[in-house]
Amino acid sequence: MVTIKEIKSTIAVSIAAAFGFIIALIWKDIIIGAMKLADLWQEGGFENTTALIIGVVVAIIITVVSVLGIIFISKWGGVVQK
């Protein structure tokens, strides 16, 4: 029989993985944007250095919020032991 604790743990791991995917996709876009700015990529990207800097700042904010979300959801799901 599946317990509530196991269900919460599974949900927490799934949500933490989703946060991790968000972080990875955001930083992928930053890297591709920087490569476009350096004429190393064909499509997408940033138009100028200011746009790149704004993208990096936004990516850092999203990363911090996502990491806090991972910590919170992991504690909720009992994945992290106190």
N, C-alpha and C positions, 0 to 999 in steps of 0.2 A: 504494500500500500504506500502511495506517495504522500508524504507529509507536507504541511504548509511550509515548513522550513526549507525543504528541498525545492518547492515551487518558487519561493522567494529567491533562493540562491540562483536558480536557473534564470529567472527574470533579470536579476541583478547582473549576471554574467552577460546576458544578451544585450542589455542596455549599455553596459560598459564597453562591449565590443562595438556597438553602434557609435558611441562617442569616439572611440579610437578610429573608426573609419572616417568620421567627420574630420578629425584632426589630420589624418593622412591625405584626404582629398583637398583640404584647404591648402596644405603645404605643397601638394603637387601643383596646384594652380599657381602658387607663388613662384615655384621653381621654373615652370614653363613660361610664366610671365617675364621672369628675369632673363631667361634664355632668348625670348623674343626680342627683348630690349637690346640684347647683345647681338642680334641678328643670327642667332643659332637655331631658331625655330621658325616655322613657316606661318602658323595660324594662331589666333588668340593672342594673349599676352597684354602687356601694358604699353601705353603710348609714350610715356615719359618716366623719368626717375621719380617724380613726385607721386605718380600713381603707384609705382612700386613700393615706395616708402609707406604710403597709406595702406596698401595691401598687406605689407609685413606687420604693421601695427594692428590691423584688424585680425590678422591670423594669430598674432600673439594673444590678443584678447579672447578670441574664440578658443584657443588652446587652453588658456588658464581656466575659462568657464567650464570647458569640457572635462579637464582634469578634476576640478572641484566636483563636477557632476559624477564622475567615476568614483571618487572617494565617497561621496554621499550615498550613492546607490549601492556601493560595495558594503558599506556599513549597514545599510538598511537590509540588504539581502543576507547578511551574516557571512559574506565571503571573507572579510577581513576580521581576524580575531583581535580582541582588545587586550 
